[in-house]
Amino acid sequence: MKLLILLLLTSCASQSIYYWGHYEELLYKQYQTPGEATPDNQVLKLEEDIQIAKSKNKPLPPGFYAHLGYQYLQMGKTDEAKRSFEAEKTQFPESAVLMDRFLSKFKKGKTK
């Protein structure tokens, strides 16, 4: 009986409500080995993660869309960056102040 309870507790504790995909790995690489985490490469992997998360019906973690938006911005894709910042704000309303600050730069014509 004790073994069954232990198994149930450990199996429940290891599951995350979020689908993390490549996000943590890419953040790490961006700072440790920047040449391996180019914006193009990151966007490709993050977009793949979005599709996988949808197929698993799991939300993406806080900061995911903000990070994706920043990568789009690095590539000069301002429309995609705006959409990503809006998605971050929608999914995590507590990020609204920061995301609004980023989005206000687009309205002023400043993107960097």
C-alpha positions as a printed Julia matrix, in Angstrom:
112×3 Matrix{Float64}:
  0.0    0.0     0.0
  2.8    2.41    0.9
  4.51   1.67   -2.4
  1.34   2.46   -4.32
  0.93   5.8    -2.55
  4.58   6.64   -3.17
  4.24   5.82   -6.86
  1.15   7.98   -7.19
  2.78  10.92   -5.46
  5.97  10.81   -7.49
  4.15  10.45  -10.8
  1.95  13.46  -10.03
  4.8   15.63   -8.82
  6.88  15.28  -11.97
  4.29  16.68  -14.38
  4.3   20.34  -15.34
  1.26  22.31  -16.33
  3.35  23.98  -19.04
  4.94  22.63  -22.17
  8.53  23.89  -21.97
  9.91  22.41  -25.19
 13.2   24.06  -26.22
 12.58  27.27  -24.26
 14.92  26.71  -21.29
 17.63  25.2   -23.48
 17.51  28.17  -25.86
 17.69  30.71  -23.04
 20.73  28.93  -21.66
 22.44  28.74  -25.05
 21.68  32.38  -25.81
 23.86  33.44  -22.89
 26.41  30.62  -22.78
 27.06  29.97  -26.49
 25.35  32.77  -28.43
 26.53  31.54  -31.83
 24.49  28.36  -31.41
 21.29  30.23  -30.53
 20.78  32.58  -33.45
 17.39  34.31  -33.67
 16.53  32.29  -36.81
 17.29  29.01  -35.05
 15.4   30.02  -31.92
 12.3   31.14  -33.81
 12.23  27.87  -35.72
 12.39  25.8   -32.53
  9.97  28.01  -30.6
  7.39  27.9   -33.4
  7.74  24.12  -33.38
  7.14  24.17  -29.62
  3.94  26.18  -30.13
  2.57  23.47  -32.42
  3.54  20.67  -30.04
  2.02  22.49  -27.06
 -1.24  22.93  -28.99
 -1.29  19.25  -29.92
 -0.79  18.31  -26.25
 -3.32  20.92  -25.13
 -0.78  22.44  -22.75
 -0.01  26.13  -22.22
  3.42  27.57  -22.83
  5.37  28.92  -19.83
  5.61  32.55  -18.71
  8.08  34.51  -20.82
  7.86  32.19  -23.82
  6.02  34.59  -26.11
  8.04  37.57  -24.87
 11.24  35.72  -25.74
  9.84  34.75  -29.13
  8.88  38.38  -29.74
 12.4   39.51  -28.93
 13.82  36.99  -31.4
 11.45  38.24  -34.1
 12.56  41.77  -33.31
 16.19  40.73  -33.76
 15.24  39.45  -37.22
 13.45  42.69  -38.12
  9.99  41.06  -38.11
  8.11  43.73  -36.18
  4.59  42.47  -36.92
  5.42  39.03  -35.57
  7.14  40.61  -32.56
  4.03  42.67  -31.77
  1.82  39.57  -32.01
  4.13  37.67  -29.66
  4.2   40.49  -27.09
  0.39  40.67  -27.26
  0.18  36.89  -26.79
  2.41  37.11  -23.7
  0.21  39.87  -22.3
 -2.97  37.89  -22.97
 -1.69  34.64  -21.51
 -0.05  36.29  -18.49
 -1.86  39.53  -17.57
  0.73  40.24  -14.88
  3.19  40.93  -17.72
  0.99  43.72  -19.13
  3.08  46.62  -17.81
  6.26  45.31  -19.4
  4.61  44.17  -22.62
  2.82  47.51  -22.96
  6.17  49.24  -22.58
  7.6   47.13  -25.41
  4.52  47.69  -27.56
  4.6   51.47  -26.98
  8.01  51.57  -28.68
  6.36  50.34  -31.88
  3.84  53.16  -31.74
  6.66  55.68  -31.36
  8.58  54.1   -34.23
 11.39  52.79  -32.0
 12.01  49.09  -32.23
 15.43  48.78  -30.6
